[in-house]
Each structure stands twice: as structure tokens, then as C-alpha cells.
Amino acid sequence: MLCSVLGMIDFKHLALDGRKIQASANFRNNVDRARGKKQLELEPNDALAQERIDERIKRLERKEIRLAQTLAVLESYEDEKPSLNMVDPDAKIMKHKDRRILPSYNQQSVVDGTFGIISAVATTKSGDKPGDLFAMVDAAKENAGGSFDTCLPTRDSPTMKRFGRWKRIGRKIFMFRTSGKKLWTTRKQSAAKFDKSNFHAGDDGLSMHCPAGKGMHQGEGRETPGVP
């Protein structure tokens, strides 16, 4: 709100992005019901075989307590195949952009498109969901004290798959390419840009110029394999 009063937010563009933050927990520490029960049955036998090693016994006892606590939580879930991490129970298994699957948190933020002022942040314990964008936009409006004209979600945001919903509620949407090189307003507008009426014939009568200024020449009986 202070940044808004100082004129540091122009309410024109709002940009959303997020990333998965790896938790301080190992993937191998995740257990489900079957694995938890199996380990709980094996630990006492393992401890008795190593009873002369005090440290080993203490470590196994601590692990047995954690397994029992984790299993008790898992039994309270209705889902038949839930899993919990014994080191960080709040961290959920998430897929990162580099295709790694790790116990993580989902960090998201939205910033003012002109000055880069962070308008809202959120950390969730679930993967990307279409409703995240709407919640972040509402939070930004509340924090900044005003509405933004446009929102710029990343192209890989699941909200992009619900483009029709945005159109129905009358919001103007931009799709940001992940590479950051091109900005498309809407599918309809970008398609209209390359309508045949926007192509112009060259002076030689054999070439055409597209809206991007690229010259295109008609081939003379040449066929490229695999290209119709």
C-alpha cells in the first residue's frame, strides 16, 4: 500500500511467476502405509541383532518412533496411497522444471510490470493449480489498493489452459512465452496479425512480404521431403 501511495505501482501490468523450492529433506525419507508398516516390523529385529552397539540401537529407536508417528498420520488420510516425509512432513513431492522429483514447496509471486514492485507472495504445499493465479491477483489488488489492467502469467502456467474462463469474465490476457522473446496478446489477435490481408506482394511479382517484414519467395517445382 505504501508503494502505491508513493506512485511506485502504475496498475497497468501484473506479472506472475513461481518456482519449486527444494525442502531440506531427502526423497528416500518419504514413506507410505505399506513401506512404513514393513519398516516398523523390521526395525526391532535389526536392533536386537545390533544390541551391542549402543549408538545403533538409539538411532533405530528414534527411527522407530518417527515411523510410528508418520504411520499414525497416514492412517488418518482417506487416500489409499498418501506419503509423508519423516524429516519434513509438510514438504510434498513435486516435479521441477529440470524434471527432478523432490520434496518441495511451491513459491509464487506477482510483481508490478513497470517498476518490479512485489505485490503479493505465497508459498503453498501443492503443485501448480489453475486457481493459484486468481488468488494471487486478488491478493495483489488487496495489498496494492487497486486493480491492474492486465495480468502476465508465464506460458506454462496451468491457468493458460483455461483461457476461455478469462475471456468470459472480460479480462484482457497476455500470454508470456517462456523464452521472453515474444509477447502474444490473445490467440485470436495473434492469428489476425498473420491474416492473408496483411501479406503484400513484392515488386517482382514472385515474392510476398509477411507482417514481420520477412520476404518469402515462391518455389519453382522444388519439393522438400516431409514438407507439404
C-alpha positions as CSV (number, residue, x, y, z in Angstrom):
1,M,0.0,0.0,0.0
2,L,2.9,2.4,0.8
3,C,4.4,1.8,-2.6
4,S,1.0,2.6,-4.2
5,V,0.7,5.9,-2.3
6,L,4.3,6.8,-3.4
7,G,3.4,6.2,-7.0
8,M,5.6,3.2,-7.4
9,I,2.8,1.0,-8.8
10,D,1.1,2.1,-12.0
11,F,-1.6,-0.7,-12.1
12,K,-1.0,-1.4,-15.8
13,H,0.6,-4.8,-15.8
14,L,0.9,-7.6,-13.2
15,A,3.4,-10.4,-13.8
16,L,3.1,-13.8,-12.1
17,D,5.8,-16.4,-11.8
18,G,6.8,-19.2,-9.5
19,R,9.3,-21.9,-8.7
20,K,9.6,-25.1,-6.7
21,I,11.9,-24.8,-3.7
22,Q,13.5,-28.0,-2.6
23,A,12.9,-28.8,1.1
24,S,15.7,-29.8,3.4
25,A,14.6,-33.4,3.2
26,N,15.6,-36.5,1.2
27,F,13.3,-38.2,-1.2
28,R,14.2,-41.5,0.4
29,N,12.6,-40.4,3.7
30,N,9.1,-40.4,2.1
31,V,7.1,-43.4,3.3
32,D,3.6,-44.6,2.5
33,R,1.5,-47.0,4.6
34,A,2.9,-50.2,3.1
35,R,6.5,-49.2,3.4
36,G,6.0,-47.7,6.9
37,K,4.5,-50.9,8.3
38,K,7.2,-53.0,6.7
39,Q,10.0,-51.0,8.2
40,L,8.3,-50.9,11.6
41,E,8.2,-54.7,11.6
42,L,11.9,-55.0,10.6
43,E,13.4,-52.4,13.0
44,P,13.1,-54.3,16.3
45,N,14.8,-57.4,14.7
46,D,17.5,-55.2,13.3
47,A,18.0,-53.6,16.7
48,L,18.3,-56.9,18.5
49,A,20.9,-58.1,16.1
50,Q,23.0,-55.0,16.8
51,E,22.3,-54.6,20.6
52,R,26.0,-54.4,21.4
53,I,26.3,-51.2,19.5
54,D,24.6,-48.5,21.7
55,E,24.5,-45.8,19.1
56,R,23.0,-48.1,16.5
57,I,20.2,-49.0,19.0
58,K,19.5,-45.4,19.8
59,R,19.3,-44.5,16.2
60,L,16.9,-47.3,15.4
61,E,14.7,-46.4,18.4
62,R,14.5,-42.8,17.2
63,K,13.6,-44.0,13.7
64,E,11.0,-46.4,15.1
65,I,9.3,-43.5,16.9
66,R,9.3,-41.4,13.7
67,L,7.9,-44.3,11.7
68,A,5.1,-44.8,14.2
69,Q,4.2,-41.2,14.2
70,T,4.2,-41.0,10.4
71,L,2.1,-44.1,10.1
72,A,-0.4,-42.7,12.6
73,V,-0.8,-39.6,10.4
74,L,-1.1,-41.7,7.2
75,E,-3.8,-43.8,8.7
76,S,-5.9,-40.7,9.2
77,Y,-5.9,-39.9,5.5
78,E,-8.8,-41.2,3.3
79,D,-6.5,-41.5,0.3
80,E,-5.2,-45.1,0.0
81,K,-1.7,-44.0,-1.3
82,P,-0.6,-40.9,0.6
83,S,3.0,-40.4,1.6
84,L,4.8,-38.3,4.1
85,N,8.4,-37.2,4.6
86,M,9.7,-38.2,8.0
87,V,12.1,-35.2,8.1
88,D,9.7,-32.6,6.8
89,P,6.1,-33.8,6.8
90,D,4.9,-30.5,5.2
91,A,7.0,-30.9,2.1
92,K,5.2,-32.6,-0.8
93,I,6.7,-34.4,-3.7
94,M,6.8,-32.0,-6.7
95,K,8.2,-32.1,-10.2
96,H,10.7,-29.3,-11.0
97,K,11.3,-27.8,-14.4
98,D,14.5,-29.8,-14.7
99,R,12.3,-33.0,-14.4
100,R,13.6,-33.8,-10.9
101,I,11.0,-35.0,-8.4
102,L,11.8,-33.8,-4.9
103,P,10.2,-32.9,-1.6
104,S,9.4,-29.2,-2.2
105,Y,7.4,-26.1,-1.6
106,N,5.7,-24.0,-4.3
107,Q,6.8,-20.4,-4.1
108,Q,4.8,-17.8,-6.2
109,S,5.0,-14.1,-6.5
110,V,3.4,-11.3,-8.6
111,V,5.2,-8.0,-9.4
112,D,4.2,-4.7,-11.0
113,G,5.2,-4.8,-14.6
114,T,6.7,-1.3,-14.7
115,F,8.7,-0.9,-11.5
116,G,9.0,-4.6,-10.4
117,I,7.4,-4.0,-7.0
118,I,6.4,-7.3,-5.4
119,S,2.6,-7.0,-4.9
120,A,1.9,-10.5,-3.4
121,V,3.8,-13.6,-2.5
122,A,2.6,-17.1,-1.4
123,T,4.1,-20.4,-0.5
124,T,1.9,-23.5,-0.9
125,K,2.3,-27.2,-0.2
126,S,0.8,-28.3,-3.6
127,G,1.8,-28.2,-7.2
128,D,0.6,-25.6,-9.7
129,K,-3.2,-25.2,-9.9
130,P,-5.3,-23.0,-12.2
131,G,-6.9,-21.2,-9.2
132,D,-3.5,-20.0,-8.0
133,L,-3.4,-17.2,-10.5
134,F,-6.8,-15.8,-9.4
135,A,-5.9,-16.0,-5.8
136,M,-2.6,-14.1,-6.4
137,V,-4.3,-11.4,-8.4
138,D,-6.8,-10.9,-5.7
139,A,-4.1,-10.7,-3.1
140,A,-2.2,-8.1,-5.2
141,K,-5.3,-6.0,-5.5
142,E,-5.8,-6.0,-1.8
143,N,-2.2,-5.2,-1.0
144,A,-1.8,-2.5,-3.6
145,G,-5.3,-1.0,-3.1
146,G,-6.3,-1.1,-6.7
147,S,-7.0,-3.2,-9.8
148,F,-4.4,-3.9,-12.5
149,D,-5.3,-3.6,-16.2
150,T,-3.6,-6.8,-17.4
151,C,-2.0,-9.9,-15.9
152,L,1.0,-11.6,-17.4
153,P,1.2,-15.3,-16.4
154,T,4.0,-17.5,-17.7
155,R,3.1,-19.6,-20.7
156,D,3.5,-22.9,-18.8
157,S,1.0,-21.8,-16.1
158,P,-2.0,-24.1,-15.9
159,T,-4.2,-21.1,-16.0
160,M,-3.4,-20.7,-19.7
161,K,-5.3,-23.8,-20.3
162,R,-8.4,-22.0,-19.0
163,F,-8.2,-19.1,-21.4
164,G,-11.9,-19.3,-22.0
165,R,-12.7,-18.5,-18.4
166,W,-10.7,-15.3,-18.6
167,K,-12.5,-14.3,-21.8
168,R,-15.9,-14.9,-20.2
169,I,-15.1,-12.6,-17.3
170,G,-14.0,-9.9,-19.6
171,R,-10.3,-9.6,-18.7
172,K,-7.6,-8.9,-21.3
173,I,-5.0,-11.5,-21.1
174,F,-1.4,-11.7,-22.3
175,M,0.5,-15.0,-22.8
176,F,4.2,-14.7,-22.0
177,R,6.4,-17.1,-23.8
178,T,8.9,-18.8,-21.5
179,S,11.8,-17.6,-23.7
180,G,10.7,-13.9,-23.1
181,K,11.3,-13.0,-26.8
182,K,7.7,-12.6,-27.9
183,L,4.5,-11.3,-26.4
184,W,1.2,-12.5,-27.7
185,T,-2.0,-10.7,-26.7
186,T,-4.5,-13.4,-27.4
187,R,-4.7,-16.3,-29.8
188,K,-7.3,-14.5,-31.9
189,Q,-5.3,-11.3,-32.1
190,S,-2.0,-13.1,-32.9
191,A,-3.8,-15.1,-35.6
192,A,-5.3,-12.0,-37.1
193,K,-1.8,-10.5,-37.4
194,F,-0.9,-13.1,-40.0
195,D,-4.2,-12.9,-41.9
196,K,-3.8,-13.0,-45.7
197,S,-4.8,-9.4,-45.9
198,N,-1.6,-8.4,-44.1
199,F,0.7,-10.0,-46.7
200,H,1.9,-7.8,-49.6
201,A,3.2,-8.8,-52.9
202,G,6.8,-7.8,-53.9
203,D,7.7,-5.7,-56.9
204,D,9.0,-8.7,-58.8
205,G,5.6,-10.4,-58.6
206,L,7.1,-13.6,-57.3
207,S,7.6,-12.8,-53.7
208,M,5.4,-11.9,-50.7
209,H,6.2,-10.0,-47.5
210,C,4.7,-11.1,-44.3
211,P,3.8,-8.7,-41.4
212,A,7.1,-9.4,-39.7
213,G,8.9,-8.0,-42.8
214,K,10.3,-11.3,-44.0
215,G,10.5,-11.9,-47.7
216,M,9.0,-15.1,-49.0
217,H,9.7,-16.4,-52.4
218,Q,7.7,-19.0,-54.3
219,G,9.5,-22.2,-55.1
220,E,9.8,-23.3,-58.7
221,G,9.0,-27.0,-58.8
222,R,11.2,-27.8,-55.8
223,E,9.9,-30.2,-53.2
224,T,11.2,-30.6,-49.7
225,P,10.9,-34.1,-48.2
226,G,8.5,-34.2,-45.3
227,V,7.1,-30.7,-46.1
228,P,3.7,-30.5,-47.9
